[in-house]
């Protein structure tokens, strides 16, 4: 999966560290990240290339002992020679993988900083905390932290069969087969979300819900929680057409092949295929 970057290791702990010239910089314009390409690999710019903007840079994290800093660019900022912007779809397959994971994680943090600028209580302009990854209100004292949305992914099985779905294009642009998924609602356990989402999206009941694995998914600011669940009762599918265009049972031998290995969804599909 995307976060599986061993032997590299993400060290997410916040440090009150100033940018320095040789450090790696992850620079965004909206949801596009700045990079250089060389054959099959990409490279991030250095702090030194935007040193006049250093007061706007924030420490992100380390990968091993390499520091990464963040800069949010506007349309007027000049782009260094050889650099270009790439949208987030590029980083699903980009190499090296540890840097792709760094960019996607940085996107999640940047969305927090750019959307959390004013206090929701008193409307005062927020300031960056110097001791933690947070925004602080100098007026009423509130502290705001990055938001992480828990979401479930469910592999619904019936013996040798797996239920695969496709999104309605108006709901989600992803076009390949996927699994039932949805966000946890207030007051729900993850297991309750599994039951509700399966019923809402495909009209099925499930039992024997078993946790599989989790994945941070910075593309959407989500923590994905993967579950397997067995069909309980009728296998007749009723598709929620506002979200899905298709839901279909596949035997192990019929499951479509995928050329991607970065997502929890694809890992779970392959796990079912091979076990």
Backbone bond lengths (Angstrom), bond angles and torsions (degrees), N, CA, C in turn:
res aa  C-N    CA-C-N  psi(-1)  N-CA   C-N-CA  omega(-1)  CA-C   N-CA-C  phi
1 X - - - 1.456 - - 1.525 109.75 -
2 X 1.314 116.39 167.07 1.458 120.83 -172.86 1.525 112.71 -55.49
3 X 1.338 117.10 -37.57 1.463 120.04 -176.66 1.526 113.53 -81.97
4 X 1.323 117.44 -3.47 1.465 121.12 -178.79 1.528 108.88 -83.88
5 X 1.333 115.71 83.45 1.472 121.53 -172.08 1.529 111.86 -111.63
6 X 1.333 118.36 13.33 1.470 122.03 178.90 1.541 110.46 -54.40
7 X 1.333 118.39 136.23 1.463 128.50 13.91 1.521 114.73 -84.78
8 X 1.345 118.75 -2.54 1.461 119.49 173.42 1.528 109.30 -66.34
9 X 1.323 117.09 152.53 1.462 121.50 -177.38 1.523 110.16 -139.51
10 X 1.334 115.95 125.08 1.459 121.31 175.44 1.519 109.59 -75.49
11 X 1.325 116.27 129.89 1.471 122.51 174.83 1.520 106.41 -117.35
12 X 1.336 114.94 96.85 1.454 121.69 -169.33 1.519 112.93 -82.52
13 X 1.328 118.27 -9.24 1.458 120.77 -176.57 1.530 110.94 -56.36
14 X 1.333 115.27 136.08 1.464 119.93 -178.88 1.522 110.65 -75.90
15 X 1.324 115.52 141.13 1.457 121.70 173.33 1.524 108.88 -129.71
16 X 1.313 116.15 140.60 1.464 120.71 176.00 1.520 107.71 -83.62
17 X 1.319 114.61 80.67 1.458 120.95 -171.45 1.525 109.59 -122.94
18 X 1.318 116.25 135.57 1.452 121.81 179.12 1.532 110.15 -84.64
19 X 1.339 117.42 147.46 1.470 120.28 178.66 1.526 111.06 -66.75
20 X 1.310 115.95 145.18 1.459 121.13 177.29 1.522 108.43 -132.61
21 X 1.307 117.63 160.40 1.462 122.37 -162.73 1.522 114.85 -59.84
22 X 1.324 118.77 -37.74 1.454 119.87 -174.83 1.513 115.12 -86.83
23 X 1.331 118.08 -1.83 1.463 121.05 -174.85 1.527 111.77 -75.48
24 X 1.338 115.33 154.75 1.462 121.11 177.79 1.520 110.36 -74.41
25 X 1.326 115.57 142.00 1.460 121.52 -178.74 1.526 109.51 -123.00
26 X 1.330 116.12 129.97 1.456 121.68 172.80 1.520 106.52 -106.95
27 X 1.316 115.85 108.77 1.458 122.36 -173.74 1.525 109.82 -111.20
28 X 1.329 116.53 129.76 1.464 122.19 -178.55 1.513 111.03 -115.76
29 X 1.314 114.61 147.66 1.451 123.14 161.67 1.514 105.33 -125.66
30 X 1.320 116.27 104.15 1.459 119.72 -169.92 1.522 109.20 65.72
31 X 1.340 116.49 -125.05 1.467 121.05 177.79 1.522 111.53 -106.78
32 X 1.311 116.49 24.60 1.463 122.24 176.18 1.523 109.34 -109.48
33 X 1.324 116.51 135.64 1.460 121.90 -177.04 1.525 110.30 -109.00
34 X 1.321 115.68 144.69 1.455 122.39 -177.10 1.527 110.56 -88.23
35 X 1.339 116.56 136.30 1.456 120.61 -178.67 1.514 111.01 -158.69
36 X 1.325 114.88 171.98 1.453 123.00 168.53 1.522 107.88 -117.51
37 X 1.308 117.25 144.58 1.457 121.83 177.31 1.516 110.27 -111.32
38 X 1.329 114.95 141.27 1.459 121.48 174.44 1.512 107.56 -141.30
39 X 1.329 115.97 103.24 1.468 121.56 -175.37 1.523 109.66 56.70
40 X 1.331 118.52 -118.02 1.461 121.36 -174.33 1.526 113.32 -95.61
41 X 1.324 118.54 5.18 1.459 120.86 -178.02 1.527 110.53 -119.53
42 X 1.340 114.85 162.54 1.454 119.17 174.03 1.527 109.17 -124.97
43 X 1.320 114.95 157.92 1.463 122.11 -178.57 1.522 109.00 -131.90
44 X 1.319 115.70 142.49 1.453 121.17 178.18 1.526 110.19 -89.13
45 X 1.326 117.98 151.25 1.461 119.36 174.44 1.532 110.63 -69.20
46 X 1.323 115.51 168.55 1.464 122.23 177.06 1.528 109.86 -102.42
47 X 1.311 115.43 157.43 1.460 121.56 175.86 1.531 110.33 -53.98
48 X 1.334 116.95 -37.72 1.465 121.03 -176.36 1.526 112.85 -59.05
49 X 1.357 117.51 -26.84 1.456 120.45 -178.17 1.531 112.44 -75.63
50 X 1.327 116.58 -14.73 1.465 121.85 178.23 1.531 110.16 -129.88
51 X 1.320 115.60 34.26 1.473 118.50 -168.97 1.529 112.45 -63.65
52 X 1.336 116.79 -26.88 1.466 118.39 179.09 1.531 111.95 -68.62
53 X 1.358 116.41 -14.41 1.468 120.91 178.28 1.538 111.88 -102.90
54 X 1.325 117.19 16.96 1.468 120.03 -172.41 1.522 113.39 -61.87
55 X 1.334 118.41 -26.75 1.468 120.13 179.42 1.529 111.50 -68.22
56 X 1.320 117.07 -18.81 1.466 120.87 179.59 1.531 112.06 -94.03
57 X 1.327 116.97 -5.81 1.467 120.50 -177.53 1.524 111.19 -81.88
58 X 1.347 114.73 148.62 1.463 121.07 177.32 1.520 109.12 -128.71
59 X 1.336 115.37 143.86 1.466 119.79 174.20 1.526 109.03 -66.03
60 X 1.328 116.21 136.89 1.463 121.78 178.55 1.522 112.10 -101.39
61 X 1.338 116.21 -68.95 1.465 122.84 -174.15 1.510 108.17 -172.37
62 X 1.306 115.49 178.74 1.457 121.58 172.00 1.524 109.24 -113.28
63 X 1.314 116.66 149.70 1.456 121.37 161.33 1.514 105.50 -120.94
64 X 1.324 115.40 117.22 1.469 122.18 -164.85 1.533 107.17 56.13
65 X 1.310 118.93 -120.54 1.466 120.57 179.16 1.524 112.43 -107.65
66 X 1.335 117.51 13.98 1.459 121.55 -179.03 1.523 110.17 -93.12
67 X 1.335 116.58 124.34 1.457 122.24 178.54 1.527 110.55 -82.54
68 X 1.345 115.26 141.54 1.462 121.74 174.88 1.526 108.62 -122.76
69 X 1.331 115.08 135.15 1.454 120.78 177.86 1.520 109.72 -119.16
70 X 1.335 115.07 159.66 1.462 122.94 -174.36 1.520 110.44 -115.29
71 X 1.340 115.82 139.81 1.453 121.34 172.87 1.518 108.71 -141.14
72 X 1.334 116.05 128.77 1.458 121.51 176.06 1.527 107.60 -99.06
73 X 1.325 116.43 116.65 1.460 122.10 -173.91 1.523 111.38 -97.71
74 X 1.328 115.73 149.45 1.460 119.39 171.11 1.530 109.40 -101.64
75 X 1.307 116.39 176.10 1.470 121.17 -174.44 1.525 112.88 -68.39
76 X 1.326 117.01 -17.59 1.461 120.66 -176.67 1.521 113.00 -86.17
77 X 1.315 117.23 -13.29 1.464 120.32 -175.16 1.533 110.11 -73.63
78 X 1.321 118.13 128.35 1.473 120.06 179.42 1.524 111.78 -67.53
79 X 1.318 116.37 144.35 1.465 122.89 179.84 1.523 108.64 -98.44
80 X 1.341 118.66 129.07 1.473 120.52 -179.90 1.525 112.21 -60.32
81 X 1.306 115.64 153.92 1.460 121.13 178.44 1.533 110.93 -56.05
82 X 1.318 115.56 136.53 1.459 120.51 177.57 1.504 114.80 85.91
83 X 1.328 117.31 -5.68 1.473 120.71 -178.65 1.523 110.69 -97.58
84 X 1.322 114.88 154.52 1.463 120.91 175.10 1.522 108.49 -150.20
85 X 1.307 116.13 162.27 1.459 121.62 177.24 1.527 109.88 -95.50
86 X 1.332 115.23 140.45 1.460 121.67 175.58 1.530 109.31 -126.79
87 X 1.350 115.70 140.16 1.455 118.22 176.73 1.522 110.56 -78.35
88 X 1.315 116.34 174.71 1.462 120.31 -171.44 1.521 113.88 -68.58
89 X 1.327 117.65 -22.20 1.462 118.52 177.48 1.527 111.53 -61.33
90 X 1.307 116.73 -32.50 1.466 121.30 179.29 1.526 111.35 -57.91
91 X 1.331 116.62 -36.83 1.463 120.35 -172.50 1.528 113.40 -80.95
92 X 1.318 116.98 -2.39 1.465 119.75 172.90 1.536 111.02 -68.78
93 X 1.338 116.87 -25.78 1.463 120.38 -177.08 1.526 112.63 -125.60
94 X 1.319 117.63 -1.39 1.460 121.45 -172.88 1.529 111.91 -67.41
95 X 1.321 114.91 149.24 1.457 122.74 176.77 1.522 109.32 -123.73
96 X 1.351 118.06 145.65 1.462 127.61 1.25 1.528 112.21 -73.05
97 X 1.333 115.41 148.25 1.455 121.00 -172.90 1.521 111.85 -64.72
98 X 1.335 118.13 -34.86 1.467 118.76 -177.10 1.525 110.43 -64.65
99 X 1.335 117.53 -33.14 1.463 119.71 177.76 1.530 111.00 -75.07
100 X 1.326 117.14 -35.11 1.463 119.91 175.38 1.522 110.01 -61.98
101 X 1.332 116.76 -43.14 1.462 120.61 177.23 1.528 110.41 -63.31
102 X 1.335 116.86 -38.34 1.465 120.78 177.77 1.522 110.81 -60.73
103 X 1.337 117.55 -43.73 1.462 121.08 -179.02 1.523 111.07 -64.93
104 X 1.323 117.44 -44.41 1.463 120.90 -178.28 1.531 110.41 -66.05
105 X 1.335 117.16 -38.94 1.463 120.50 176.96 1.526 110.57 -66.90
106 X 1.328 116.47 -40.08 1.461 120.82 177.44 1.527 111.54 -63.22
107 X 1.330 117.05 -35.21 1.461 120.32 177.24 1.521 110.98 -58.27
108 X 1.326 116.80 -44.74 1.461 121.62 179.16 1.530 110.24 -58.40
109 X 1.321 117.05 -45.07 1.460 121.41 -178.97 1.533 110.33 -68.33
110 X 1.329 116.54 -41.01 1.463 119.69 -179.34 1.526 111.76 -64.57
111 X 1.328 116.92 -38.10 1.464 119.91 176.87 1.528 110.91 -60.59
112 X 1.321 116.42 -37.23 1.460 120.00 177.20 1.520 110.72 -63.65
113 X 1.318 116.97 -49.79 1.462 120.39 -177.91 1.527 112.05 -62.74
114 X 1.332 117.17 -41.10 1.463 119.35 -175.29 1.527 112.96 -77.78
115 X 1.326 117.66 -22.41 1.466 120.24 -179.15 1.524 112.71 -97.92
116 X 1.325 116.90 -15.22 1.468 120.90 -176.50 1.533 108.57 -112.17
117 X 1.320 115.83 76.81 1.464 120.94 -175.82 1.521 113.28 -111.09
118 X 1.334 116.41 -21.19 1.458 120.68 -177.98 1.525 109.64 -130.44
119 X 1.310 115.75 146.48 1.460 121.92 -177.21 1.524 110.45 -67.62
120 X 1.322 116.36 130.91 1.456 120.92 177.35 1.509 112.98 -74.62
121 X 1.347 117.38 -10.66 1.456 120.68 179.38 1.511 113.54 -94.56
122 X 1.348 116.45 -46.51 1.470 119.57 -175.03 1.519 113.66 -123.89
123 X 1.332 117.73 -2.03 1.470 124.32 176.23 1.523 114.05 73.55
124 X 1.337 118.83 8.41 1.458 120.88 176.62 1.526 109.87 -70.29
125 X 1.329 116.64 154.19 1.453 120.83 177.88 1.516 109.69 -71.82
126 X 1.328 116.01 132.35 1.457 121.37 -177.03 1.520 111.55 -81.91
127 X 1.335 115.54 157.87 1.454 122.39 176.00 1.520 109.70 -122.38
128 X 1.329 115.72 151.35 1.457 120.15 176.27 1.526 110.45 -69.43
129 X 1.329 115.69 135.47 1.464 119.78 171.03 1.523 108.84 -71.43
130 X 1.316 116.35 143.28 1.462 120.54 177.53 1.525 111.84 -94.75
131 X 1.332 117.31 -2.28 1.465 119.98 -176.09 1.520 113.89 -117.35
132 X 1.347 117.70 -12.87 1.461 121.16 -179.19 1.522 109.24 -156.20
133 X 1.316 115.68 167.83 1.466 120.50 178.90 1.520 107.63 -81.01
134 X 1.328 115.42 90.37 1.458 121.27 -173.72 1.520 109.29 -162.28
135 X 1.339 115.02 162.08 1.457 122.46 173.12 1.520 107.54 -115.69
136 X 1.330 116.32 135.54 1.462 121.55 -172.83 1.516 110.53 -120.39
137 X 1.327 115.87 143.15 1.456 121.46 177.68 1.524 109.47 -93.53
138 X 1.335 118.50 118.29 1.461 120.65 179.90 1.520 112.98 -74.27
139 X 1.331 116.09 -10.91 1.463 120.02 -177.07 1.522 112.65 -92.66
140 X 1.355 116.36 -56.32 1.475 118.98 -176.11 1.522 113.28 -107.28
141 X 1.331 117.96 -4.70 1.454 121.00 173.35 1.517 115.87 86.74
142 X 1.321 118.62 2.00 1.459 119.86 178.77 1.531 110.58 -65.96
143 X 1.353 115.24 149.84 1.461 121.83 176.38 1.518 108.80 -122.40
144 X 1.323 116.24 134.22 1.461 121.96 -177.81 1.521 109.67 -118.50
145 X 1.347 115.23 134.73 1.460 121.90 -177.44 1.530 110.24 -117.00
146 X 1.347 117.50 159.34 1.468 119.62 175.98 1.525 111.40 -55.39
147 X 1.318 115.38 138.45 1.461 120.92 -179.37 1.531 109.99 -93.51
148 X 1.326 115.98 134.60 1.458 122.34 176.83 1.523 107.37 -120.83
149 X 1.314 117.36 122.81 1.456 121.97 -176.70 1.528 110.10 -96.51
150 X 1.337 119.32 114.16 1.468 120.43 176.33 1.522 111.14 -72.00
151 X 1.325 115.57 137.21 1.460 121.93 -178.47 1.516 109.13 -141.87
152 X 1.328 116.06 145.65 1.471 119.75 -179.99 1.517 110.51 -104.55
153 X 1.335 115.04 149.87 1.463 123.36 169.16 1.523 106.19 -123.88
154 X 1.319 117.40 131.36 1.465 121.11 -174.24 1.517 111.34 -123.47
155 X 1.322 115.76 122.43 1.459 121.19 169.52 1.531 106.75 -92.66
156 X 1.324 116.83 102.98 1.463 122.39 179.84 1.527 107.98 -86.48
157 X 1.335 116.29 121.24 1.463 120.55 -175.87 1.528 110.99 -118.52
158 X 1.310 114.29 154.32 1.466 122.35 174.40 1.516 107.18 -141.95
159 X 1.340 115.81 87.52 1.454 119.50 -175.72 1.508 110.96 64.30
160 X 1.339 115.69 -114.71 1.464 122.29 -177.75 1.528 112.16 -90.87
161 X 1.334 117.28 9.79 1.459 120.22 -176.04 1.529 111.27 -114.93
162 X 1.353 114.16 149.40 1.452 122.18 177.60 1.526 108.41 -127.13
163 X 1.329 116.89 137.50 1.453 121.09 178.15 1.535 109.77 -88.33
164 X 1.329 116.43 121.79 1.461 122.42 175.79 1.520 109.89 -114.52
165 X 1.311 115.72 147.75 1.458 121.21 -177.92 1.523 110.34 -127.75
166 X 1.324 115.30 163.28 1.463 122.16 169.42 1.525 108.23 -130.12
167 X 1.340 115.03 141.93 1.456 119.68 -178.89 1.518 111.75 -74.02
168 X 1.317 115.28 149.16 1.453 121.61 163.72 1.529 107.07 -67.32
169 X 1.330 118.43 130.13 1.464 121.71 -174.28 1.520 112.63 -61.33
170 X 1.330 117.43 -25.35 1.462 120.34 177.78 1.525 111.65 -74.50
171 X 1.323 116.53 -20.61 1.461 121.62 -179.10 1.515 111.96 -93.63
172 X 1.341 117.08 -38.22 1.458 121.79 -176.64 1.525 108.36 -154.78
173 X 1.332 116.49 135.88 1.463 120.42 -175.75 1.526 113.53 -78.71
174 X 1.344 117.87 -11.52 1.462 120.70 -179.28 1.523 109.42 -65.74
175 X 1.338 117.34 129.01 1.456 120.87 -169.17 1.530 114.66 -106.04
176 X 1.322 117.72 -10.75 1.459 119.41 -176.18 1.530 111.41 -89.70
177 X 1.322 115.35 171.76 1.458 119.46 178.24 1.526 110.55 -65.87
178 X 1.316 114.54 144.97 1.451 120.84 179.58 1.531 108.71 -143.93
179 X 1.325 116.51 -169.09 1.457 122.68 179.14 1.526 109.30 -113.45
180 X 1.311 116.21 165.05 1.463 120.18 173.98 1.524 108.78 -58.47
181 X 1.337 116.72 134.84 1.468 120.82 -178.09 1.514 109.58 -150.32
182 X 1.327 115.63 158.09 1.460 119.52 177.28 1.514 111.62 179.44
183 X 1.313 115.39 163.70 1.461 121.47 -178.06 1.525 111.49 -83.72
184 X 1.319 115.43 146.12 1.460 121.33 173.91 1.525 109.55 -70.95
185 X 1.314 116.12 136.76 1.457 121.42 177.55 1.529 110.07 -93.13
186 X 1.323 116.45 161.89 1.460 122.14 178.10 1.523 110.52 -56.79
187 X 1.329 116.81 129.46 1.460 121.70 176.74 1.516 114.78 87.46
188 X 1.328 118.20 -2.60 1.460 121.72 -179.60 1.517 111.28 -94.05
189 X 1.330 116.29 146.25 1.458 120.70 162.11 1.528 107.46 -81.73
190 X 1.327 116.67 164.17 1.460 119.82 178.53 1.529 110.82 -61.81
191 X 1.333 116.41 -37.52 1.468 119.93 -179.66 1.532 111.15 -66.75
192 X 1.321 117.27 -36.72 1.466 119.46 175.26 1.529 110.83 -65.31
193 X 1.325 116.65 -37.02 1.462 120.49 176.96 1.523 110.42 -62.69
194 X 1.339 116.86 -40.63 1.464 120.70 177.20 1.523 110.41 -55.27
195 X 1.323 116.62 -51.32 1.463 120.10 -177.68 1.531 111.18 -62.86
196 X 1.327 116.92 -44.71 1.465 120.78 -177.57 1.521 111.45 -65.12
197 X 1.332 117.43 -48.12 1.463 120.28 -176.25 1.528 111.81 -64.98
198 X 1.325 117.16 -39.78 1.471 119.63 178.64 1.531 110.05 -63.71
199 X 1.324 116.42 -42.61 1.464 119.43 178.77 1.524 111.11 -66.59
200 X 1.341 117.57 -43.13 1.459 120.23 -177.84 1.523 112.47 -67.01
201 X 1.333 117.42 -41.49 1.461 120.42 -172.06 1.516 113.27 -85.28
202 X 1.345 117.74 -36.08 1.469 118.98 -174.74 1.529 113.78 -131.29
203 X 1.349 117.65 2.03 1.459 121.07 173.97 1.513 115.46 69.63
204 X 1.340 117.77 27.27 1.463 121.49 -178.19 1.526 111.30 -114.84
205 X 1.333 114.72 152.30 1.465 120.96 171.82 1.528 108.56 -99.04
206 X 1.337 115.96 148.28 1.462 120.25 -179.72 1.524 110.50 -132.28
207 X 1.334 114.47 159.82 1.459 122.17 178.39 1.530 108.56 -142.56
208 X 1.324 115.53 176.33 1.479 121.74 177.91 1.533 111.27 49.45
209 X 1.307 115.22 54.21 1.472 121.43 -178.83 1.524 108.87 -74.39
210 X 1.340 116.88 125.48 1.469 121.43 -174.74 1.527 109.48 -129.48
211 X 1.331 115.00 126.95 1.469 120.37 178.28 1.525 109.78 -69.25
212 X 1.341 116.24 139.45 1.460 121.30 179.87 1.529 111.46 -111.19
213 X 1.319 118.79 -62.05 1.466 121.55 -173.60 1.527 108.20 -169.69
214 X 1.344 117.15 163.85 1.457 121.40 177.16 1.526 110.59 -118.62
215 X 1.347 115.11 166.28 1.463 121.10 177.55 1.521 110.31 -152.33
216 X 1.341 117.98 127.63 1.471 119.35 169.66 1.520 108.81 -72.49
217 X 1.320 116.98 134.42 1.462 121.01 -174.91 1.531 107.83 -130.39
218 X 1.336 114.24 85.23 1.452 120.56 -174.63 1.512 114.70 -64.86
219 X 1.347 118.02 -19.76 1.463 121.11 177.88 1.532 110.63 -53.48
220 X 1.336 116.08 -38.51 1.463 121.09 -177.37 1.520 112.95 -121.65
221 X 1.330 118.01 10.31 1.460 120.84 -179.95 1.515 112.84 65.48
222 X 1.318 116.41 36.58 1.464 122.27 -170.38 1.521 111.37 -117.55
223 X 1.323 116.27 148.76 1.457 122.19 165.51 1.519 106.80 -106.81
224 X 1.332 116.33 110.69 1.462 122.03 -177.32 1.522 110.50 -84.55
225 X 1.329 116.25 132.76 1.465 123.31 178.79 1.516 107.70 -117.35
226 X 1.327 117.30 114.29 1.455 121.48 -175.29 1.512 112.89 -92.81
227 X 1.326 116.56 134.67 1.466 122.41 179.30 1.524 110.29 -134.44
228 X 1.337 115.02 147.92 1.455 121.75 165.22 1.526 107.39 -104.53
229 X 1.332 116.47 142.98 1.465 120.98 179.26 1.516 108.61 -146.27
230 X 1.332 116.24 143.16 1.454 121.38 -178.79 1.526 110.96 -94.93
231 X 1.324 115.89 145.01 1.457 121.82 175.98 1.531 109.73 -59.21
232 X 1.326 116.34 138.05 1.466 122.24 178.40 1.526 107.94 -124.23
233 X 1.337 116.56 94.74 1.459 120.13 179.06 1.515 112.72 103.74
234 X 1.325 116.13 -143.34 1.465 122.17 -174.32 1.526 111.49 -62.12
235 X 1.357 114.74 143.70 1.469 119.81 177.68 1.527 111.94 -98.30
236 X 1.338 117.71 10.97 1.463 120.73 -179.67 1.525 109.66 -71.09
237 X 1.315 115.81 122.51 1.461 121.84 -176.99 1.530 110.48 -91.42
238 X 1.333 115.35 132.47 1.461 121.93 173.21 1.522 107.53 -120.10
239 X 1.328 116.82 108.10 1.463 121.91 -171.18 1.524 111.32 -82.16
240 X 1.330 115.89 133.02 1.461 121.64 170.17 1.530 106.92 -80.22
241 X 1.320 116.55 99.62 1.460 121.11 -172.08 1.523 113.15 -71.47
242 X 1.326 118.46 -11.68 1.458 119.49 175.85 1.523 111.43 -72.87
243 X 1.348 116.53 -21.36 1.457 120.70 179.68 1.527 113.38 -116.41
244 X 1.327 116.95 -35.74 1.457 120.85 -173.42 1.517 111.56 -117.27
245 X 1.326 114.69 149.52 1.463 120.05 172.18 1.523 111.26 -100.90
246 X 1.338 116.21 -19.38 1.470 119.79 -176.27 1.516 109.91 -159.54
247 X 1.320 115.94 148.03 1.462 123.45 168.85 1.519 106.34 -145.82
248 X 1.343 116.01 126.80 1.465 119.76 -169.95 1.528 110.44 -146.54
249 X 1.337 115.82 141.54 1.457 121.25 174.39 1.535 109.78 -80.98
250 X 1.339 116.14 137.13 1.461 122.37 176.04 1.522 109.51 -129.03
251 X 1.327 116.80 135.20 1.460 119.53 169.54 1.521 108.52 -73.14
252 X 1.327 116.71 164.77 1.471 120.04 -179.00 1.525 112.25 -54.44
253 X 1.306 116.52 -41.69 1.466 120.19 -176.86 1.525 112.51 -73.14
254 X 1.326 117.82 -16.71 1.470 121.72 -176.65 1.526 112.97 -97.50
255 X 1.327 118.51 -10.94 1.469 120.98 -174.17 1.528 109.68 -60.86
256 X 1.330 117.82 126.07 1.481 120.34 -179.34 1.529 111.49 -61.25
257 X 1.303 115.91 142.51 1.460 121.69 177.96 1.526 109.81 -75.55
258 X 1.345 115.44 147.69 1.458 121.34 175.45 1.515 108.96 -121.72
259 X 1.334 116.29 145.33 1.462 119.95 178.39 1.529 111.76 -100.45
260 X 1.333 116.74 13.74 1.465 121.14 -179.65 1.522 109.46 -115.38
261 X 1.336 115.80 142.71 1.465 119.40 178.09 1.519 111.78 -130.20
262 X 1.356 117.44 19.63 1.464 118.59 -174.86 1.523 113.86 -90.82
263 X 1.342 118.05 -16.08 1.458 119.42 -171.13 1.522 112.41 -107.63
264 X 1.324 114.46 153.31 1.458 121.78 175.10 1.517 110.55 -61.60
265 X 1.328 117.19 -38.43 1.464 121.01 178.49 1.525 111.49 -55.75
266 X 1.313 117.09 -51.65 1.463 119.89 -178.10 1.519 112.03 -66.96
267 X 1.335 117.26 -35.65 1.465 118.46 176.92 1.526 110.80 -62.85
268 X 1.337 116.80 -41.27 1.470 120.09 -179.24 1.529 111.10 -66.97
269 X 1.329 116.93 -38.73 1.465 120.12 177.57 1.529 110.14 -62.39
270 X 1.340 115.93 -45.18 1.459 119.42 -179.97 1.527 111.37 -67.95
271 X 1.319 117.74 -34.79 1.462 121.25 177.04 1.534 110.53 -60.36
272 X 1.349 115.32 -44.52 1.473 118.76 178.54 1.514 110.34 -65.89
273 X 1.311 118.10 -42.28 1.472 121.70 -178.56 1.531 111.27 -57.40
274 X 1.314 116.49 -39.48 1.472 121.19 -170.59 1.526 114.77 -100.35
275 X 1.322 117.97 5.13 1.472 120.13 -178.19 1.519 111.51 -129.02
